[in-house]
Amino acid sequence: MFSFNLPATDDEKIQLAGEGERNFIRLERTYNVKLLTRNPGITIQAGEEFQVRDARAAVERMRDALRTGHQLTDFYVQEILAGGTAGGSDAPGEEKKGDFAPHLEKPILIDRFGNPVQPKTRGQARFINVIKQHDIVLAGGPAGTGKTFLAVAMAVQALEKKLVERIILVRPAVESGESLGFLPGAIGEKIGPYMRPLYDSLSVMLPAERLKEYWDSNSIEIAPLAYMRGRTLGKSFIILDEAQNTSISQMKMFLTRIGINSKAVLTGDETQVDLDKFEKSGFAHARKILHGIEGIGQIELSVEDVVRHRLVRDIIRAYEKSGFPT
């Protein structure tokens, strides 16, 4: 019997174990080891030395992730365990530590509640990389995949690091067959409900005082798409949310507003188009004609990237299976 004791605080042991100790259960099954936490640190026991070594490397990567501000989401644990089926190293005594573990960058930012904002799925991690590598990004996928939330996080990070001077969050004022003309109140009151999801994301990222400061200085702006006409948006991080509800002419207008030293992320779900049935989505059209242009990145998130309530995935699959929308 081989064993190794890995230093870890009591708080780290709780976080490493996960809810219902599911992370430890997965580790034990993957490497055919036994994890003991009664003594100081974590004791790893197994019948073969390579099993202890591989399990230790995985636990160390998980512990390092915690210490650098990451949360141990299912995504990270799955990536860490992906290559660790307790088969031993190719060469005796060769360390596997880090060979199969995911590359853990620092969280995008720490939200106002003290929680790290980071990708929680493989698709979300790819989405972040596409944003980093391209000036314009078109991101499709179903509701709940974190498209807008992560885009806003990247925008806030860029503003805080002074990589841009402004964040401009844009939405077409078209949803569920309603129009602004039928809503009560002045224009500010009319567009409020459409802009609220963007404001909610910002309010999670930034403390109220900092958000007000950015708001008052016009460093952050939330506006309907119609207000973009005639403008040139330089040194800005621009997010067009619900982009599937733009017409082709609106999409062209928006894309041609982007100025020097700016980055734009367009998010949309082509299964939830609220335009007139005779009008084609500008988002779908743009994704086709802009494919392959250098500097423009595209990504499609899937139901596997849904991070809302677990039932949301099942709901989306049920609608897809039913053939809706046709």
C-alpha positions as CSV (number, residue, x, y, z in Angstrom):
1,M,0.0,0.0,0.0
2,F,1.4,3.4,-1.0
3,S,0.3,6.7,0.5
4,F,1.1,10.4,0.4
5,N,-0.1,13.3,2.6
6,L,-0.8,16.5,0.8
7,P,-1.0,19.8,2.8
8,A,-4.4,21.5,2.8
9,T,-6.3,23.6,5.2
10,D,-9.7,22.5,6.5
11,D,-11.4,25.2,4.3
12,E,-9.5,23.9,1.2
13,K,-10.5,20.3,2.0
14,I,-14.2,21.4,2.0
15,Q,-13.8,23.2,-1.3
16,L,-11.8,20.5,-2.9
17,A,-14.3,17.8,-1.9
18,G,-17.2,19.7,-3.4
19,E,-20.9,19.4,-2.7
20,G,-21.6,15.9,-1.3
21,E,-17.9,15.2,-1.7
22,R,-18.5,14.6,-5.4
23,N,-15.1,15.8,-6.5
24,F,-13.4,13.3,-4.2
25,I,-15.7,10.5,-5.3
26,R,-14.7,11.2,-8.9
27,L,-11.0,11.4,-8.0
28,E,-11.2,8.0,-6.2
29,R,-13.0,6.4,-9.2
30,T,-10.6,7.9,-11.8
31,Y,-7.4,6.9,-10.1
32,N,-8.6,3.9,-8.0
33,V,-7.4,5.5,-4.8
34,K,-8.7,6.4,-1.4
35,L,-8.8,9.9,0.0
36,L,-8.7,10.4,3.7
37,T,-9.2,13.8,5.4
38,R,-9.4,13.0,9.1
39,N,-5.8,13.9,9.6
40,P,-4.2,17.2,8.8
41,G,-4.1,17.6,5.0
42,I,-5.3,15.0,2.6
43,T,-4.0,11.4,2.6
44,I,-4.0,9.6,-0.7
45,Q,-3.8,5.8,-0.5
46,A,-3.6,3.2,-3.3
47,G,-2.1,-0.2,-4.2
48,E,0.3,1.2,-6.9
49,E,2.7,4.1,-6.6
50,F,1.7,5.6,-10.0
51,Q,-2.0,5.8,-8.8
52,V,-0.9,7.9,-5.8
53,R,1.3,10.1,-7.9
54,D,-1.4,10.8,-10.5
55,A,-4.1,11.5,-8.0
56,R,-1.7,13.8,-6.1
57,A,-1.0,15.7,-9.2
58,A,-4.7,16.2,-9.8
59,V,-5.4,17.3,-6.2
60,E,-2.5,19.7,-6.4
61,R,-3.9,21.3,-9.5
62,M,-7.3,21.6,-7.9
63,R,-5.7,23.2,-4.8
64,D,-3.6,25.6,-6.9
65,A,-6.8,26.6,-8.8
66,L,-8.4,27.5,-5.5
67,R,-5.4,29.5,-4.3
68,T,-5.4,31.6,-7.5
69,G,-9.0,32.6,-7.1
70,H,-10.8,30.0,-9.2
71,Q,-13.9,28.1,-8.4
72,L,-13.8,24.3,-8.9
73,T,-16.6,24.1,-11.4
74,D,-17.5,20.8,-13.0
75,F,-15.7,22.1,-16.2
76,Y,-12.3,22.5,-14.4
77,V,-12.6,19.2,-12.5
78,Q,-13.5,17.3,-15.7
79,E,-10.6,18.9,-17.6
80,I,-8.2,17.9,-14.8
81,L,-9.4,14.4,-14.7
82,A,-9.7,14.0,-18.4
83,G,-6.4,12.2,-18.9
84,G,-6.0,10.6,-15.6
85,T,-7.3,7.0,-15.9
86,A,-4.6,5.6,-13.6
87,G,-2.8,3.9,-16.5
88,G,0.7,4.9,-15.3
89,S,3.3,7.1,-17.0
90,D,4.9,6.1,-20.3
91,A,8.2,6.1,-18.5
92,P,8.8,4.9,-14.9
93,G,9.2,7.8,-12.5
94,E,8.1,10.4,-15.1
95,E,5.8,13.0,-13.5
96,K,2.5,13.6,-15.3
97,K,1.7,16.6,-13.2
98,G,0.3,19.3,-15.5
99,D,0.4,17.2,-18.7
100,F,-3.4,16.8,-18.7
101,A,-4.5,19.6,-16.5
102,P,-6.3,22.6,-18.1
103,H,-4.5,25.9,-18.4
104,L,-6.0,28.0,-15.7
105,E,-5.8,31.7,-16.3
106,K,-6.7,34.2,-13.7
107,P,-10.5,34.8,-13.3
108,I,-11.8,37.6,-15.6
109,L,-12.5,39.6,-12.5
110,I,-13.8,39.4,-9.0
111,D,-17.5,40.5,-8.8
112,R,-18.9,42.8,-6.1
113,F,-19.7,39.8,-3.9
114,G,-16.1,38.6,-3.9
115,N,-16.7,35.7,-6.3
116,P,-14.5,35.0,-9.3
117,V,-16.1,35.4,-12.7
118,Q,-14.7,32.7,-14.9
119,P,-15.8,30.3,-17.6
120,K,-17.7,27.3,-16.3
121,T,-17.8,25.1,-19.4
122,R,-15.4,24.2,-22.2
123,G,-17.5,26.2,-24.6
124,Q,-17.4,29.3,-22.4
125,A,-13.6,29.0,-22.2
126,R,-13.4,28.9,-26.0
127,F,-15.7,32.0,-26.1
128,I,-13.3,34.0,-23.9
129,N,-10.3,33.0,-26.1
130,V,-12.2,34.1,-29.2
131,I,-12.9,37.5,-27.7
132,K,-9.2,37.9,-26.8
133,Q,-8.1,37.0,-30.3
134,H,-10.5,39.0,-32.4
135,D,-11.8,42.6,-32.7
136,I,-15.3,41.5,-33.7
137,V,-17.0,38.3,-32.3
138,L,-20.3,36.8,-33.3
139,A,-21.5,34.4,-30.6
140,G,-24.5,32.3,-31.0
141,G,-26.2,29.8,-28.7
142,P,-29.3,29.1,-26.6
143,A,-30.4,31.0,-23.5
144,G,-28.4,30.5,-20.3
145,T,-25.0,29.8,-21.9
146,G,-23.5,33.0,-20.4
147,K,-22.9,34.8,-23.7
148,T,-23.9,38.2,-22.5
149,F,-22.6,37.8,-18.9
150,L,-19.1,36.8,-20.0
151,A,-19.0,39.5,-22.7
152,V,-19.9,42.1,-20.1
153,A,-17.2,40.7,-17.8
154,M,-14.6,41.0,-20.5
155,A,-15.8,44.6,-21.2
156,V,-15.5,45.6,-17.5
157,Q,-12.1,44.0,-17.3
158,A,-11.0,46.1,-20.4
159,L,-12.4,49.3,-18.9
160,E,-10.8,48.7,-15.5
161,K,-7.4,48.0,-17.1
162,K,-7.9,51.2,-19.2
163,L,-7.6,49.2,-22.5
164,V,-10.8,51.0,-23.6
165,E,-12.3,54.3,-22.6
166,R,-16.0,53.3,-22.8
167,I,-18.3,50.3,-22.6
168,I,-21.3,50.6,-24.8
169,L,-24.1,48.0,-24.3
170,V,-26.6,47.9,-27.1
171,R,-29.9,46.1,-27.6
172,P,-32.5,46.2,-30.4
173,A,-35.8,47.3,-28.9
174,V,-37.7,44.4,-30.4
175,E,-39.0,41.6,-28.3
176,S,-41.9,39.2,-28.2
177,G,-43.9,41.2,-30.8
178,E,-44.0,44.4,-28.7
179,S,-42.9,47.8,-29.9
180,L,-41.9,51.0,-28.1
181,G,-44.8,53.0,-29.4
182,F,-47.3,50.9,-27.4
183,L,-45.4,51.2,-24.1
184,P,-46.3,53.9,-21.6
185,G,-44.0,56.8,-20.6
186,A,-41.1,58.8,-22.1
187,I,-38.4,57.2,-24.2
188,G,-36.2,56.5,-21.2
189,E,-39.0,54.6,-19.5
190,K,-39.9,52.8,-22.7
191,I,-36.5,51.4,-23.3
192,G,-35.9,50.5,-19.6
193,P,-37.3,47.0,-19.7
194,Y,-35.2,46.1,-22.8
195,M,-32.0,47.3,-21.2
196,R,-32.5,45.8,-17.8
197,P,-30.7,42.5,-18.4
198,L,-27.5,44.4,-19.4
199,Y,-27.8,46.6,-16.3
200,D,-28.3,43.5,-14.1
201,S,-25.0,42.0,-15.4
202,L,-23.1,45.3,-14.7
203,S,-24.5,45.5,-11.2
204,V,-23.0,42.1,-10.4
205,M,-19.6,43.0,-11.8
206,L,-19.2,46.4,-10.1
207,P,-19.9,47.9,-6.7
208,A,-22.7,50.4,-6.8
209,E,-20.4,53.4,-6.2
210,R,-18.0,52.4,-9.0
211,L,-20.9,51.7,-11.4
212,K,-22.4,55.2,-10.6
213,E,-19.0,56.8,-11.2
214,Y,-18.7,55.1,-14.6
215,W,-22.3,55.9,-15.4
216,D,-22.0,59.6,-14.5
217,S,-18.8,60.0,-16.5
218,N,-20.4,58.3,-19.5
219,S,-17.7,55.6,-19.4
220,I,-20.6,53.1,-19.5
221,E,-23.5,53.6,-21.8
222,I,-26.6,51.5,-22.3
223,A,-28.6,52.4,-25.4
224,P,-31.1,50.9,-27.9
225,L,-29.6,50.0,-31.3
226,A,-31.4,52.9,-33.1
227,Y,-29.3,55.4,-31.1
228,M,-26.1,54.1,-32.8
229,R,-26.8,55.5,-36.2
230,G,-24.4,58.3,-37.3
231,R,-21.9,57.5,-34.5
232,T,-18.3,56.3,-34.6
233,L,-17.4,54.2,-31.6
234,G,-13.7,54.4,-31.0
235,K,-11.7,53.1,-28.1
236,S,-14.7,51.3,-26.9
237,F,-15.9,47.8,-25.9
238,I,-19.3,47.4,-27.6
239,I,-21.7,44.6,-26.9
240,L,-24.8,44.0,-29.1
241,D,-27.1,41.7,-27.1
242,E,-30.1,39.9,-28.6
243,A,-28.5,40.5,-32.0
244,Q,-30.8,38.0,-33.7
245,N,-33.5,40.7,-33.5
246,T,-31.7,43.0,-35.8
247,S,-32.6,43.4,-39.5
248,I,-29.9,43.1,-42.1
249,S,-29.8,46.9,-42.6
250,Q,-29.6,47.5,-38.8
251,M,-26.7,45.0,-38.6
252,K,-24.8,46.7,-41.3
253,M,-25.3,50.0,-39.6
254,F,-24.1,48.7,-36.3
255,L,-21.0,46.9,-37.7
256,T,-19.9,50.0,-39.6
257,R,-20.0,52.1,-36.4
258,I,-17.0,50.4,-35.0
259,G,-13.9,52.7,-34.8
260,I,-10.2,52.4,-34.1
261,N,-9.0,50.5,-31.0
262,S,-12.5,49.1,-30.4
263,K,-13.8,45.6,-29.8
264,A,-17.3,44.4,-30.5
265,V,-19.1,41.3,-29.3
266,L,-22.5,40.4,-30.8
267,T,-24.5,37.7,-29.0
268,G,-27.7,36.1,-30.2
269,D,-29.9,33.0,-30.3
270,E,-31.2,32.3,-33.8
271,T,-34.0,30.1,-32.4
272,Q,-35.5,33.1,-30.6
273,V,-36.0,35.7,-33.4
274,D,-38.8,38.2,-32.7
275,L,-38.8,40.0,-36.0
276,D,-41.7,40.0,-38.4
277,K,-41.8,36.6,-40.0
278,F,-41.0,38.1,-43.4
279,E,-37.9,39.8,-42.2
280,K,-34.6,38.0,-42.1
281,S,-32.3,38.2,-39.0
282,G,-29.3,40.4,-39.6
283,F,-27.4,38.3,-37.1
284,A,-27.9,35.1,-39.1
285,H,-27.1,36.9,-42.3
286,A,-23.9,38.5,-40.9
287,R,-22.7,35.1,-39.6
288,K,-22.8,33.7,-43.2
289,I,-21.3,36.6,-45.2
290,L,-18.6,37.5,-42.6
291,H,-17.3,34.0,-42.2
292,G,-13.5,33.7,-42.9
293,I,-12.7,37.5,-42.6
294,E,-9.5,38.0,-40.7
295,G,-10.2,39.7,-37.3
296,I,-13.8,38.5,-37.1
297,G,-14.3,35.5,-34.9
298,Q,-17.4,33.3,-34.6
299,I,-18.4,30.7,-32.0
300,E,-21.5,28.7,-31.3
301,L,-22.3,27.7,-27.7
302,S,-24.5,24.7,-27.1
303,V,-26.9,23.3,-24.6
304,E,-23.9,21.7,-22.9
305,D,-22.8,25.3,-21.9
306,V,-26.1,26.2,-20.2
307,V,-25.2,27.3,-16.6
308,R,-28.7,28.2,-15.4
309,H,-31.0,25.8,-13.5
310,R,-30.2,22.2,-14.5
311,L,-33.8,21.9,-15.9
312,V,-33.0,24.6,-18.5
313,R,-30.9,22.1,-20.5
314,D,-33.7,19.6,-20.5
315,I,-36.2,22.2,-21.5
316,I,-34.1,23.3,-24.5
317,R,-33.6,19.7,-25.6
318,A,-37.3,19.1,-25.4
319,Y,-38.1,22.0,-27.7
320,E,-35.3,20.9,-30.1
321,K,-36.7,17.4,-30.1
322,S,-40.2,18.8,-30.8
323,G,-39.0,20.6,-33.9
324,F,-39.8,24.1,-32.5
325,P,-39.1,26.6,-33.9
326,T,-39.5,25.3,-37.4
